[in-house]
Amino acid sequence: MKKLIILFTGLALACQTPKEQKKQEETKEQTMDSKDFTSPVFTGGIEGPAVAKDGILYLVNFEQEGTIGQVQPNGQAGLFVTLPEGSIGNGIRFNREGAMFVADYPQHNVLKIDPETRAIEVFAHNDSMNQPNDLAIMDNGILFASDPNWQASTGQLWRISPEGETTLLEANMGTTNGIEVSSDNRTLYVNESIQRNVWAYDLDEEGKVSNKRLFHKFSDFGMDGMRCDEKGNLYVCRYDKGTVAILSPEGKLIQEIQLKGKKPSNIAFGGKEGKTCYITLQDRKLVETFEGLSAGRAWKLWHSAN
């Protein structure tokens, strides 16, 4: 009987069209499992993963709100810093020199932290911000911040110069959330969680944006953090769906990775080859991992820096 089943399966596969075989292979890839990387030692506000040059993963809200934790390559988590009273972090990014930038949403700040001394300073502040949420950074150090107003289902988009000067790029958007710069620094991606849109802008060397266009629209569930790999693919956290959707540089859905948790808030790349994806899960209060298609843009930047 076992031989007959094997024979039947082989005949069935042989009879499939190339399109059907491709679809079956894609389905197989979509069910690839993620793995737990940390224990649940973070709060439900776990967010902002970013990997430093030494391979250590940083993320916000270790054990309590208003902290930043660090996770060693073996998954061991500990406290890195406690932020000033009233400050709570969200997105984290590093520049080429290794300085850490943290979106401090209650205080309308972007904080700068020296990784060596752990000294914290206000790098940028603007009272017109709703709550700076996630950050993206160009190779030249220009930052971008998403700025949602969740109650009004609106949002804004900000540019922050290497000197800390804030410039409003666009107002009256949807609930701006995930944000990322493409691998070639020529495109800025911004998503709107409630409206389920991913927008793309042309980006020049001064961080000016133009030619706004719809890159991808999802029909269900929400979105949160996004990151690019070195090939230009965009990895989008699908909040409440419990997946990470991988979009091609043309905005087509390549693959969707199933996670154990349902509320992925953000993603970062690291590991020995830069292909390991670290995903923060707010419902599980920990980090899950899976292997991406290529090394991450941010990881690649570390290894090209002088």
N, C-alpha and C positions, 0 to 999 in steps of 0.2 A: 504494500500500500504506500509506504514511504517513497519508493522509487517512482510510483505512478504520480504522486503529488509533485515530486520534483520535475518529472517530465512534463506534466501539465503546466506547471509554472513557467518552465522554459519556453514551451510553445506559446503561452500567452504573451510572454515578453517579446518573443520573436514576431508575433503578429501585430504588436503595437506600432503605430506610426512614430516617426522621430519626434513629432510634437507631443504625443502622449508619453513617450519615454522621458522627454525633457521635463514635462509637468510632474511625472512621478518622482524624478530625481530632485526637483525643486521642493516637492512636498517632504521628501526624506530630509532634506537640508533644513527645512523650516521646523522640524520637530527636534533638532539638535538640542540637547540639554545643556543648561548652564550649571555651574558648580558654586557652592558656597565658598567664599574667600575669608570672611570674618565671622565671628560670633555676633549675636545681636546686642552689641554694647553701645550703640548709638541711639539717639532719640528718633521719634517719628519725623523729625525735621532733617534727617540725614540727606545731604546734598553736596554739590560742588566738588566732585572728585577731580583731582589734578595730580599728575605724577611729576616729581622733581627729577633733576638730572641723575641723582643717585639711585633712582628707582623706587623711592619711598612715596607712597600714596597719601595725599592729604585730603581731608574732607571735614565738613562742619558738623557740630553738635555731637561731640563725643561725650556720652553719659549724661550731659545736660546741655540745655540751650546756651548759646553764647560762647562756645568753645570751638577749637579746631583740633581734630585728632590726626595722628599719623599712623600709618599701617606699614609695617615692614614687609618685605617680599614673602615672608613665611606666613603672613596673615595676622601677626600679632599686633594689636592696636593699643595705643596709649595716648595720653594728652600731649599736645604740642604747645598750645597757648590758650589762655582765657582772654577773651576780648574785653575791652572797656565796658563798664556797666551800661546797660541799655542797648548795646550792640549785639546783633545776631547775624552771622554770616550766611551767605547763600552760595553764589558762584565763586570759584577760585581759579585764577590763572597765574602762570609764571612768565616773566619776560626772559629774554636771552641771557641776561646777566644773573638770573636766578632769584630776583625779587618776587615775592608773593603779593598778589592783589586779591582782595576779598570784597565782594559786594555786601555791604552792611545795610540791609533794607530798612530797619526801623529808624536809623539815623540819617538816611539819605546820603550815605557816604560810600566811597570806595576806599578801603583801607590798604596800606602798604606795610608789609611785614618783612623785616630782615631775617632770613632763615638762620643766620649765624647767631646773632644776638637776641633774636626773637622780639626786638623792639617794634612797637606798633605805632603808626602815625596815620593821620587822615591825609590821604593822597588827593582826593577830590570830594567836593561837597556841593550840593545844589538843592535848595529847598523846593524847587519846582519838580523834583523827582517824586514819583509816587512811592516806589520802593525798588531801588536797583536790585535786579534779580539774578540774572546770569550774565557772564562776561565772555567776550571773545577778544583775541589779541592778534594783531598783525606782527610779522617778523620784525618790523621797525619799532615796536613798542606801543603803537596806537591801540587803545582799548575801545571796545564797544559794550554798551550795557542795555539789556532789555529792561523795560520799566512798566510792568502791568499795574492796572487798577482793577483788581478782581471784582469788586462790588459793582463797578460800572461796566465791566466787560470791555474795557478800553486799554490802551497802552501807548507807550512812547518808545523812541529809539534815540540813544545818546552816543556821541563820540567823546572820548576822553584822551587828550593829548599826552605825550610823554612827560609834560610838565604839570599835568593835573587839571588842565583847562577843560571845562565841560561845554559841549555844543549840542543843542537839540537838533537831531537830523529829521525826525518826523514825529508829529503828534497825531491824535485821533485815529490810531490804529486799533486793531483788535487787542486781545490780551496777550501782548508780547511776552515771550517766555524763552524758549531755547534760542541760542544765537551762536554762530560760528563763522570763521573766515576759511575760505577754501584753501587747498594745499598750495595753489599758485599765488595767493594773496590778491586775486582779482575779483573775487565774488564774496559778498556778505550774505549769509543766510539768517533769516529771522522767522520764527514760527509764532502763530497765534493759537493758543491752546483751545479756547472755546470755539473759535471759528474754524479750526482744523486746517488752516492754511500754512504753507511754508513758502515764504517770499524769498526771492533772490534779487540782489542789487549789484550792478557793476561797481567796482571799488578801485579808486586810484591810489597813488602812493601817499597822498596826503590824508587818506581816509575819507574822502568825499564819495558820496553814493549817487548813483543815477540809474536810469533804465530799470525801474522796479517792475518785476514780473512775477506771476504765480509759478512757482517751481513745482509744487505738488499739493494736492488737496486730498485729505483723508475723509472717508464717509462716516466714520464712527470713532468713538473714544477720544481721549485727549492726547496732548503732546507735552513733553517737558524738554530736558536737555538734549543737545545735539553735538556731535563731533565728526570731523572729517578724517579719513585716512589719507595716506600719501598718494593714492590713485585718484582722489577726488570724490570718492563715495561718501555720502552723508548718512550717519547713523542717528536715528531718531528714536528717543524713548517714547513709547506709546503708553501713557499713563492710564491706569484702570484696565487696559487690555493685557498688560504683563508681557509685552514683547519689545524688541528693538527692531525697527524697520530699517533696512539698508537701501538707500536710494542711489541710483547711478548719477554721474555728473549731468545727465540729461533729465533727471527727475523721475526716472522709471523705478518701480519697486523691483529690486533684485532678489531680495530674500527677507524673511522675517524670523527672528530668533525668539523662541519661547523661553520665558524665564519662570522661575518658581513663584516669585511674588507677582502681584498685580499692579503695583504702583512704583514703577521705575522713575526716579526723579532726574538722574543725570548719568553721564558716561564719560570715561577717560580711557586713554590707551597707555599701556606700559608693558612690563615683562621684558625678558631677555631680547626678544626680537621686535618688540614694540607692537605686537599684534594682539596682546591680551587686552580684552575689554573689561573694565571694572564698572559695574553698574550699581548705583545706590538704590535700594528698595525701601521705601518709606513704610510699607506695611510690615515688612519683616525686620526692619531696623538693622540691616547688615548689607554687605557687598557681595554680589554674585559676579562670576566671571565666565567668559567664553572667548574663543579665539576668533578674531576678526579676519577679514579677507586679506588685509594688508596692514603694514605698520601705520600707526596713527600719525597725523600731521604734526602734533605737538611733540611726540617722541622723536620724530625725524628731525625736528628743529634742534633739539638738544644735541643730537649726534652730528649736526652740521655746523654747530656753533664753535667759534674759536675759543 
